[in-house]
Amino acid sequence: MVPIRIAAANDLPDPKQNNMKTPLLRLVVSRTVVLLALAGITVPATIEAQEPAEWGEELVFHTFSIAAVDPVTRESGVAVTTRVPCVGNGVPWVRAGVGAVATQASTRTEYGQELLDFMEGGLSPQEAMDRAIASDPDSPRRQVGVVGMDGTSAQHTGTLPGAWAGHRSGPNYATQGNVLVGPQVIAAVAATFEASEGSGRHLADRLIEALAAGQALGGDRREGRFQSAAVIVADPREGRSRRPDGYTANINVCQHDTPVAELRRIYSTVSGTLGFRELSQPSGIDVWQVKLIMHALEYYMANFEVITREDGWQFYDDAIVAAVERFRADHGLSNASSSGSPAGLVNAGLVELMWAELDGTGKTAEIRQEIRNLTAVRR
């Protein structure tokens, strides 16, 4: 058989000379590799995994982000979004029990490991930042934020041209951005994260919420470009992660029309958080959450002081369906017979009403903590 050589993307003809766009050329390579593999032809080992063609030679992530730690759980994490594909591959860096780094603008990915190494070796975030910036001749083109496990942080924003760029920090977090619609973006990120301090919520949940607040005020000022978002969290506590690096959440939305909302959807789905779906399936962790709330409201198993997860706890059985139907009727909502909906329908509006009713019982904090324990994401 005649040996076959497949050109890597950088071996292809100059797209300007061929009146073709680089992404299409790289897509041709990818499809060729797949077709050859299906045909049983071995692909040469020299072919490397494709990266987004839009990255080009220089890695540039004009973006906004938040790096943070939780002093109680000792989680560390980063959330970020930008109008460039696959931001999670370059900006966020975390290390369990050490801290978190966001490296952006003219992105030097080496900052991630360097800053974490410096802090693990005993330097403060500011000392680590000073050392890293001093050895980088291109530091005026960089933007970096770093947070240590003691809650202190350091930030660097170079003399970046164009739209607004800046940073802001507080206890346990650092938020930074460039090419933004204005300073209100990171102000919203900061205020939202500060508001959730001490809430007991998982760090990934809080980071996504803070990122969404900045996005809601305009975020990255550019339009008509691919957009991506990511959240990474590491947790050093025993049993929280199956991985040696301690990662618990690692969601990288490489390209999406609304990537921050997609981060939230994925996180809520994989954590099984109540409200991520309408309860039309017969089992799931969210079913138990409905049972907990309905019990607290004395609609489900009211003759038991405490309910426990025993056989069938996850099933949407006749007893919980009947409880939900009584709750709906008591609050003037249509039931299955009158609306044609499935019996025991739990949709987003009903979830909000359940929580609102629970607030009047004094049991909300206890139920929320039990649900947090139940929905913790582990990898």
C-alpha positions as CSV (number, residue, x, y, z in Angstrom):
1,M,0.0,0.0,0.0
2,V,1.3,3.5,-0.9
3,P,1.9,5.5,2.3
4,I,-0.5,8.3,2.8
5,R,0.5,11.6,4.4
6,I,-2.2,13.9,5.7
7,A,-1.3,17.6,5.9
8,A,-1.7,19.3,9.2
9,A,-3.5,22.6,9.2
10,N,-0.3,24.6,8.9
11,D,0.8,22.6,5.9
12,L,-2.2,23.6,3.8
13,P,-2.0,26.3,1.1
14,D,-2.2,29.9,2.0
15,P,-5.9,30.7,2.3
16,K,-5.4,34.1,0.7
17,Q,-4.0,32.5,-2.4
18,N,-6.8,30.0,-2.6
19,N,-9.7,32.4,-1.8
20,M,-10.7,30.2,1.1
21,K,-11.1,30.7,4.8
22,T,-8.8,29.0,7.3
23,P,-11.6,27.5,9.4
24,L,-12.9,25.7,6.2
25,L,-9.4,24.4,5.4
26,R,-9.1,23.0,9.0
27,L,-12.5,21.5,8.8
28,V,-11.4,19.7,5.6
29,V,-8.5,18.2,7.5
30,S,-10.7,17.1,10.3
31,R,-13.2,15.4,8.0
32,T,-10.4,13.7,6.1
33,V,-9.0,12.3,9.3
34,V,-12.4,10.9,10.3
35,L,-13.0,9.4,6.8
36,L,-9.6,7.7,6.8
37,A,-10.2,6.3,10.3
38,L,-13.6,4.9,9.3
39,A,-11.9,3.3,6.3
40,G,-9.4,1.6,8.5
41,I,-6.4,3.7,7.5
42,T,-4.0,4.6,10.3
43,V,-3.7,8.4,10.7
44,P,0.0,9.5,11.2
45,A,0.9,10.2,14.8
46,T,2.3,13.6,13.8
47,I,-1.2,15.0,13.3
48,E,-2.2,17.2,16.3
49,A,-5.6,17.9,17.8
50,Q,-7.2,20.9,16.1
51,E,-7.6,24.1,18.0
52,P,-10.1,26.9,17.0
53,A,-8.7,28.3,13.8
54,E,-9.8,31.8,14.9
55,W,-7.0,31.7,17.6
56,G,-4.3,32.3,15.0
57,E,-0.7,32.5,15.9
58,E,-1.1,34.7,19.0
59,L,-3.5,33.7,21.8
60,V,-5.7,36.7,22.6
61,F,-8.7,36.6,24.9
62,H,-10.3,40.0,25.3
63,T,-12.7,39.1,28.0
64,F,-14.0,39.4,31.6
65,S,-13.5,36.9,34.4
66,I,-13.6,36.3,38.1
67,A,-11.1,34.2,40.1
68,A,-12.2,33.3,43.6
69,V,-11.8,31.1,46.6
70,D,-14.2,30.0,49.4
71,P,-12.5,30.2,52.8
72,V,-14.9,27.8,54.4
73,T,-14.8,25.0,51.8
74,R,-11.4,25.9,50.5
75,E,-12.7,25.6,46.9
76,S,-10.9,27.7,44.3
77,G,-12.2,28.6,40.9
78,V,-12.5,30.8,37.8
79,A,-15.4,31.7,35.6
80,V,-14.9,33.5,32.3
81,T,-16.6,34.5,29.0
82,T,-15.4,36.1,25.8
83,R,-16.2,36.5,22.1
84,V,-13.6,34.0,21.1
85,P,-14.1,30.3,20.9
86,C,-13.0,27.9,23.7
87,V,-12.0,30.4,26.4
88,G,-11.8,27.6,28.9
89,N,-8.7,26.3,27.1
90,G,-6.6,29.3,27.8
91,V,-7.8,31.7,30.6
92,P,-8.7,29.8,33.7
93,W,-6.2,28.0,36.0
94,V,-6.9,26.5,39.4
95,R,-5.1,24.2,41.8
96,A,-6.8,22.5,44.8
97,G,-5.7,24.1,48.1
98,V,-3.6,26.7,46.4
99,G,-5.7,29.3,44.5
100,A,-6.9,30.4,41.1
101,V,-5.6,32.4,38.1
102,A,-7.2,34.2,35.1
103,T,-4.7,35.1,32.4
104,Q,-6.2,37.2,29.5
105,A,-5.9,40.0,27.0
106,S,-2.7,39.1,25.1
107,T,-2.8,35.7,26.9
108,R,0.3,34.1,28.3
109,T,-1.0,30.7,29.4
110,E,2.3,30.0,31.3
111,Y,1.1,32.5,33.9
112,G,-1.3,29.9,35.1
113,Q,1.1,27.3,36.3
114,E,3.8,29.9,37.2
115,L,1.6,31.9,39.6
116,L,0.2,28.7,41.2
117,D,3.7,27.3,41.6
118,F,4.9,30.5,43.2
119,M,2.0,30.5,45.7
120,E,2.4,26.8,46.5
121,G,6.0,27.6,47.2
122,G,5.0,30.2,49.8
123,L,4.7,33.5,48.0
124,S,1.7,35.7,48.5
125,P,-0.4,36.5,45.4
126,Q,1.2,40.0,45.1
127,E,4.7,38.6,45.4
128,A,3.9,35.9,42.8
129,M,2.5,38.5,40.5
130,D,5.4,40.9,40.9
131,R,7.9,38.1,40.0
132,A,5.9,36.9,37.0
133,I,5.4,40.4,35.6
134,A,9.0,41.4,36.1
135,S,10.3,38.6,33.9
136,D,7.7,39.3,31.1
137,P,8.7,41.9,28.5
138,D,5.2,41.9,27.1
139,S,3.5,42.5,30.4
140,P,2.0,45.8,29.2
141,R,-0.2,43.7,26.9
142,R,-1.4,41.4,29.6
143,Q,-4.2,41.2,32.1
144,V,-4.0,38.8,35.0
145,G,-5.8,38.1,38.2
146,V,-4.7,35.7,41.0
147,V,-6.3,34.8,44.3
148,G,-4.7,32.8,47.1
149,M,-6.4,30.5,49.7
150,D,-6.1,33.2,52.3
151,G,-8.4,35.4,50.3
152,T,-5.8,37.9,49.2
153,S,-5.4,38.7,45.6
154,A,-3.2,40.5,43.0
155,Q,-4.1,42.0,39.6
156,H,-2.3,43.4,36.6
157,T,-3.9,45.4,33.8
158,G,-1.5,46.6,31.2
159,T,-1.9,49.7,28.9
160,L,-4.5,47.9,26.8
161,P,-5.8,49.9,23.8
162,G,-9.3,50.3,22.6
163,A,-12.4,49.9,24.8
164,W,-12.6,50.0,28.6
165,A,-10.2,47.7,30.6
166,G,-9.7,47.5,34.4
167,H,-10.0,45.3,37.5
168,R,-11.5,45.2,40.9
169,S,-11.0,42.9,43.9
170,G,-12.4,42.2,47.4
171,P,-12.0,39.5,50.0
172,N,-11.7,36.1,48.3
173,Y,-12.1,37.3,44.7
174,A,-10.5,39.2,41.8
175,T,-12.5,40.3,38.7
176,Q,-11.0,41.8,35.6
177,G,-12.0,42.7,32.1
178,N,-11.0,44.4,28.9
179,V,-12.8,45.4,25.7
180,L,-15.9,45.8,27.8
181,V,-18.9,48.1,27.4
182,G,-17.7,49.8,30.6
183,P,-16.7,49.5,34.2
184,Q,-20.3,48.5,35.2
185,V,-19.6,45.0,34.0
186,I,-17.0,44.1,36.6
187,A,-18.8,46.2,39.2
188,A,-21.8,43.9,38.7
189,V,-19.6,40.8,38.9
190,A,-18.1,42.0,42.1
191,A,-21.3,43.0,43.8
192,T,-23.1,39.8,42.9
193,F,-20.2,37.6,44.2
194,E,-20.0,39.6,47.4
195,A,-23.7,39.2,47.9
196,S,-23.5,35.4,47.9
197,E,-20.6,35.4,50.5
198,G,-21.5,33.2,53.4
199,S,-24.5,31.7,51.7
200,G,-23.2,28.2,51.8
201,R,-23.7,27.8,48.0
202,H,-21.1,25.9,46.0
203,L,-18.4,28.1,44.5
204,A,-19.2,27.1,40.9
205,D,-22.8,28.2,41.4
206,R,-21.7,31.6,42.8
207,L,-19.2,32.1,40.0
208,I,-21.7,31.4,37.3
209,E,-24.2,33.8,38.9
210,A,-21.5,36.6,39.1
211,L,-20.5,36.1,35.5
212,A,-24.1,36.3,34.4
213,A,-24.5,39.6,36.2
214,G,-21.7,41.1,34.2
215,Q,-23.0,39.6,31.0
216,A,-26.5,41.1,31.6
217,L,-24.9,44.6,31.6
218,G,-23.3,44.1,28.2
219,G,-20.1,42.3,28.9
220,D,-17.7,42.1,25.9
221,R,-18.5,45.1,23.6
222,R,-17.8,43.2,20.4
223,E,-20.7,41.8,18.3
224,G,-21.0,39.2,15.6
225,R,-18.3,36.9,16.9
226,F,-18.2,33.4,18.3
227,Q,-18.7,33.5,22.1
228,S,-17.7,31.0,24.7
229,A,-17.7,30.6,28.5
230,A,-16.2,28.3,31.1
231,V,-16.1,27.6,34.8
232,I,-13.5,25.5,36.6
233,V,-13.4,24.7,40.4
234,A,-11.1,22.5,42.4
235,D,-12.0,21.2,45.9
236,P,-9.2,19.8,48.2
237,R,-11.6,18.1,50.6
238,E,-11.4,14.4,50.9
239,G,-14.0,12.6,48.8
240,R,-15.2,15.6,46.9
241,S,-13.5,14.7,43.6
242,R,-12.6,11.4,42.0
243,R,-9.7,13.1,40.3
244,P,-6.2,13.6,41.7
245,D,-6.2,17.3,40.8
246,G,-9.3,17.8,42.9
247,Y,-11.4,19.2,40.0
248,T,-15.1,19.1,40.7
249,A,-16.6,21.4,38.1
250,N,-15.0,21.8,34.7
251,I,-17.5,23.1,32.1
252,N,-16.2,24.6,28.9
253,V,-18.8,25.9,26.4
254,C,-16.6,26.4,23.4
255,Q,-19.1,28.1,21.2
256,H,-22.7,29.1,21.8
257,D,-25.1,32.0,21.1
258,T,-25.6,32.5,24.9
259,P,-22.7,30.7,26.5
260,V,-23.2,32.0,30.1
261,A,-26.8,30.9,30.1
262,E,-25.6,27.6,28.7
263,L,-23.1,27.3,31.6
264,R,-26.0,27.7,34.0
265,R,-28.1,25.1,32.2
266,I,-25.3,22.5,32.1
267,Y,-24.4,23.1,35.8
268,S,-28.0,22.9,36.9
269,T,-28.5,19.8,34.8
270,V,-25.4,17.8,36.0
271,S,-26.1,18.8,39.6
272,G,-29.7,17.8,39.4
273,T,-30.8,21.1,40.9
274,L,-34.6,21.4,41.3
275,G,-36.0,23.5,38.4
276,F,-33.5,22.3,35.7
277,R,-36.3,20.4,34.0
278,E,-40.1,20.0,34.2
279,L,-40.8,16.9,36.2
280,S,-42.1,14.7,33.5
281,Q,-39.6,11.9,34.1
282,P,-40.4,9.4,36.9
283,S,-37.2,9.6,38.8
284,G,-34.2,11.8,39.8
285,I,-32.5,13.7,42.5
286,D,-34.9,16.7,41.9
287,V,-37.8,14.4,42.8
288,W,-36.4,14.1,46.3
289,Q,-36.1,17.8,46.5
290,V,-39.8,18.2,45.8
291,K,-40.5,15.6,48.5
292,L,-38.4,17.5,51.0
293,I,-40.2,20.8,50.3
294,M,-43.7,19.2,50.2
295,H,-43.0,17.4,53.5
296,A,-41.8,20.7,55.1
297,L,-45.1,22.3,53.8
298,E,-47.0,19.3,55.3
299,Y,-48.4,18.1,52.0
300,Y,-46.3,14.9,51.8
301,M,-46.0,12.3,54.6
302,A,-47.1,14.9,57.1
303,N,-47.5,12.3,59.8
304,F,-43.7,11.7,59.8
305,E,-41.5,14.2,61.6
306,V,-38.6,13.3,59.4
307,I,-38.4,11.6,56.0
308,T,-35.3,9.7,54.9
309,R,-34.0,8.3,51.6
310,E,-35.1,4.8,51.6
311,D,-36.2,2.5,48.7
312,G,-38.0,4.5,46.1
313,W,-36.9,7.9,47.4
314,Q,-36.1,9.1,43.9
315,F,-39.3,8.0,42.2
316,Y,-42.2,10.4,41.4
317,D,-44.7,8.0,42.8
318,D,-48.5,8.3,43.4
319,A,-48.0,9.8,46.9
320,I,-45.9,12.8,45.8
321,V,-48.1,13.3,42.7
322,A,-51.1,13.6,45.0
323,A,-49.2,16.0,47.3
324,V,-48.3,18.2,44.4
325,E,-51.9,18.2,43.1
326,R,-53.2,19.2,46.6
327,F,-50.6,22.0,46.7
328,R,-51.6,23.2,43.2
329,A,-55.3,23.2,44.1
330,D,-54.8,25.1,47.4
331,H,-53.0,27.8,45.5
332,G,-55.6,28.1,42.7
333,L,-53.6,26.3,40.1
334,S,-55.2,24.1,37.5
335,N,-54.9,20.3,38.0
336,A,-54.4,17.6,35.5
337,S,-58.1,16.9,34.9
338,S,-58.9,20.5,34.0
339,S,-55.8,21.5,32.1
340,G,-54.7,18.3,30.3
341,S,-51.3,18.6,32.0
342,P,-49.7,15.5,33.5
343,A,-50.7,14.8,37.1
344,G,-48.3,16.3,39.6
345,L,-46.8,18.8,37.0
346,V,-43.8,20.7,38.5
347,N,-42.7,23.5,36.2
348,A,-40.6,26.6,36.8
349,G,-43.5,28.7,38.1
350,L,-44.4,26.0,40.7
351,V,-40.8,25.7,41.9
352,E,-40.8,29.5,42.6
353,L,-44.1,29.2,44.5
354,M,-42.9,26.2,46.5
355,W,-39.8,28.2,47.7
356,A,-41.9,31.3,48.4
357,E,-44.3,29.2,50.6
358,L,-41.3,27.5,52.3
359,D,-39.9,30.9,53.3
360,G,-42.9,31.4,55.7
361,T,-42.1,28.2,57.6
362,G,-38.7,29.1,58.9
363,K,-37.3,25.8,57.4
364,T,-35.8,27.3,54.2
365,A,-32.1,27.3,55.5
366,E,-32.3,23.7,56.6
367,I,-33.9,22.5,53.4
368,R,-31.5,24.5,51.2
369,Q,-28.5,23.0,53.0
370,E,-29.8,19.5,52.6
371,I,-30.3,20.2,48.9
372,R,-26.8,21.6,48.5
373,N,-25.4,18.4,50.0
374,L,-27.5,16.4,47.6
375,T,-26.6,18.4,44.5
376,A,-22.8,18.8,45.0
377,V,-21.0,18.2,41.7
378,R,-18.1,15.7,41.8
379,R,-15.8,14.4,39.0
